[in-house]
Structure formats: C-alpha cells, structure tokens
Amino acid sequence: MGGIIAADSILSMVDDRDPMHHSILGIIAYDTPYFGLNPPVIHRTLSTHYNTISSAVTTAREWIPQGLFASKSTQVAVANQAPKRSWGLGTIAAVGAGVVAAGAIGYMAKDPVVNHLQFVSVLYKPDELARRMKRLSQLEHIGFVNFFTVVTKEISPQDTGERVFCNLPEDRTKWIRQENGIAGNEVDAHCTMFVKAYNDHYDEMCWQSLQLIREWVGGTGNLVE
C-alpha cells in the first residue's frame, strides 16, 4: 500500500504544517488503487483463489491465538463460504477480516490475492478514497502520476472492457496507461509490474518515470540516459 501511504504522509505533513512538505516534488505511483479495486477483479479472482484463502486461514488457526481472529460469525464465513460465481461485498469483507486477523497469512500462503485482501477495508471506503484524492489534487506544488496496468492478452470472448486492476477516475490526465500483453489476469499484471520478463512494457514504464522525475527537478538531476 505504498502509494496510499505516500499520499497520507504528505497530507499529514500539510496538516501538521511541517515545512518539509515543500521539499517534496511529487508522487509517482504504480497501479495504486487510489479509487479502490476494479470490482470485476475481485469477483473473478476470489473464486479461483478460494482454496488458498481457506487453507491459509485453517493453517493459521493452528499457531495463532484464537483471540486474534475476528468474531465467530466471521470465522465461519471464511471457513465455510462456498465459492460462487459472484461474491458480494459482505462476503469479501468477511474473508478480508479473517485474513487481517491472521496477520502474516499472505506471506505464509504466498498468494498475492490473499496478501491484497489484508487491506480490503481500506479499498472499500469510497468516500475516504475520494476525499484523499481531492485533497491531494489541491496541492498544486506537488506533482502526481499513477501508472495503471491494463491486461491486453485475450482470455475469452466474454471479456469486455478494459481489464484493469484499479478503479479509474473520469479524469485520467495524471493516470498513465501501462499495457501488459503477457500477464494472464489483472492481479498478475499488478504483481509483476516490476518484473521485466512478465511486463512487455517495462522499459517504456521506466523511461517515462525518468522523464517525469527530470521534469519535476527541472532538468538539473543527474539522471542516466
């Protein structure tokens, strides 16, 4: 959640009137879901990762004190919810709560979806997300861009629309499209963004990032061509 933490840090510095915030040139984010996760990503990937999530929670119970888990009803929802074609927000929240309570489940399971679910409560607060971005946009002296992944590899004829990991704002002036023709799904594209072998636009992303930094520092930085 580095991108959201970066934004919160800057806003906290502004609130505290910390003069250091004037030294910050900007935020370059990479597929940060500032407006939440794209709903089809949740619905499509949760069912395919259901076994991993359930196994992780079950294993965690063997070595994590029971008191660290959420309510009994949440535990039951995590353990017994059968995979469905479409998951509602209530089910997602229940799974997320169980994962948060288990702590290091994401790392133990080595599954990126489980890892991301630890922050589901943050990503499903649209009002809070919107307020954060509105405040950030009002800081005229601080630059901002967010590279967002777009899966271009065709999976099935039923796939419609852009396959993105993040919810996208209407105004995408500061959002940079980052296509990926290798990744099989949105989560893979997000998690392998910095792995050149799995991101066929990696070099382009790096070059654009360097150009942005050069622009922000006024061309005085010692950047390597």
N, C-alpha and C positions, 0 to 999 in steps of 0.2 A: 504493500500500500504506500510505496514511496512517494508517488505523485500527490496523493491526498495529504500525506504528512507534510510534504513540502509546502503545499498551499496553506495548511493550518498553521505551520510555523511562521510563515510570512505574515499572515493575518494576526497572529498572536503578538508578533513584534510590533505591528502597527498599533494594536490596541494598547500595548504597554509603552508606546511612544519610544521604543528602542531606536536610537538614531542609526543603528547598524543596518536597518532595513533599506536605507537609502543607498547602501553599497551593493544591494542585490540587483543584478541586471535582469534576471528573468528565470522562468521555469521552462525546461524542455522535458515534457513528459512522454512516455512511451506506452500507449494503449492503456492509459489510466482511465478507469470508468468514472469520470467526474460526474456524469449524469446517470450512473447506475449501469448494471449489466443489461445487455440486449436480451429481453425475455426469451426468445427462441433458443438462445444458448443454454439457458437453464433447463428448459423443457426437454431439449434434445439430448443433452449430455448427462443429466442426472440419472435417467433410466439406464444408460449404458454403464454408469459407474456405481450403480446401486449396490452391487455385491461388495465392491471395495469399501464403500462407506459403512455398510453393515458389519463387515468383517473387522474394520478398524475400531468401531465402537465396541464390539463384542470383546476384542482382544484387550482394549484399554481397560475394560472393567476388571480384568484380572490383576492389574497392578496400580490402578488409580483409585484413591479412596472414594467410596460411594458418595460422600458428601460433596465432592467436586462436580458431580453430574447435576443436570437441571432437574426439574420436577419429574415425578414418576410418570406422569402422563406424557411428558416429552420423551422420556426414555423409551416408553412403549411405542410411541410414534416412530422413533428412529429405528427400533429393532424390528417392528412388525409391519411397517407400511409396505405393502406390495408395490412393485414398480408399475407405474401406469403410463399411458401414452402422454398424458398432460398432468403436470404437478401444479397444484395451487400454491399461492404464497404461504398459506398456513403450513403446508407440508414442508416447504423449503425452509421456513423459519424453524420448524421443529428439528429438522436434520441439522441445520446450522447451529442451533442451540446445543445439541448433543456434541457436535464437533468442538465447539468452543469450550465446553465443559471438560472435554477430554484433553485439551491442551495441545500436546505435540502429535496428535493423531495424523495430521497431514504429512509430517515427515516420516512417521512410522510406516504409513501406508504407501508413501512415495507416489502419491497420486495428486496431480495438480488441481483437480476439481475439489477434492477434499480440502486441500490447502486453501483454496479460494473461499470455500464455504465458511471458513472461520470468520470471515468479515461480512457475512451476509447481512447482519444487522445494520452495518454502515451503508451498504449499497442499496438497501431498500428503504431509505429515508429520503424520498424525492424532494421534500420541502427543504431539508437540511442541505442536500446536494445543490439545489438551485440557489439557496442563499449564499453558500460558499463561493460558487462561481460568479454570482452577481457582484459580491464584494471584491473578488479577485479582479474582475474586469474593470472595476473602478480605480484600480491602482495604475494610473497612466504611466508612471515611471518604471514599471516592471513589465518586461516582455513575457509572453506566454505562447506556447505552442504544444500541441498534443498529436503525436504520430499515432494513427489508429489503423489497426490491421484489418484487411479485407481479404477473405478467402476467395480466390478465383478458380480454384480447382473444382470442376463439376463432380458432384457426388451422385445426384439423382435428378431426373427431370422434375421432381416435385419441389426442388429447392427454388424458391423465388426470392427476389430482392437481394440486396447486398448482405453477405454473410459476415457480420462484424461482431466483435466481442463486446464493444461498448455501445451504450445508447448514444446517439449522436444528436447534437443540438441543431436547431434550424439554421443558425448562422455558423457555418463551418470555416469562417475566414481564417481562424487560427488553428484549425484542425487539419493535419496533413495526412492524406490518404497513403497507406503503406500496404500495397498489394502483396499477397503471398500465393504463389501458384503451386507450392509444394505441400503445404500443410493440409491435412485431411479434414480438419474442422477448426472452429473459431478458437477453442481453448488451446489446441496445439499451436496455432499461429501466434497466439498471445505468449505462450510459454517458451517458444523457440525464436522469439523476435531477435535475440542477440546471438543466435547460432547460425552462422553463415550457411552451413550445409542444409539447413531447413528453412532458410529465408532467401529466396532468389532475388530480393531487392535490398539485401543487407548493405551492400556498398553504397547504393543510392541513399539509403537512410543515413548512413554515417556521413556522407558528403553533405547532405542537406543540413545535418546537425552542425557540422563545422562551419558551414556558411552562415547559419543563424548566429552562432557564437561570434564569428568575425564581425557580423553586422552590429551585434549588441555592444561589442567592445570598441566599435568604431574603426576596425581595421588595424588596431595597434597591437593586437595579440600576436604572439609568436606561434602561429598555427602551422602545422606541417601540411604542405600541399598534397 
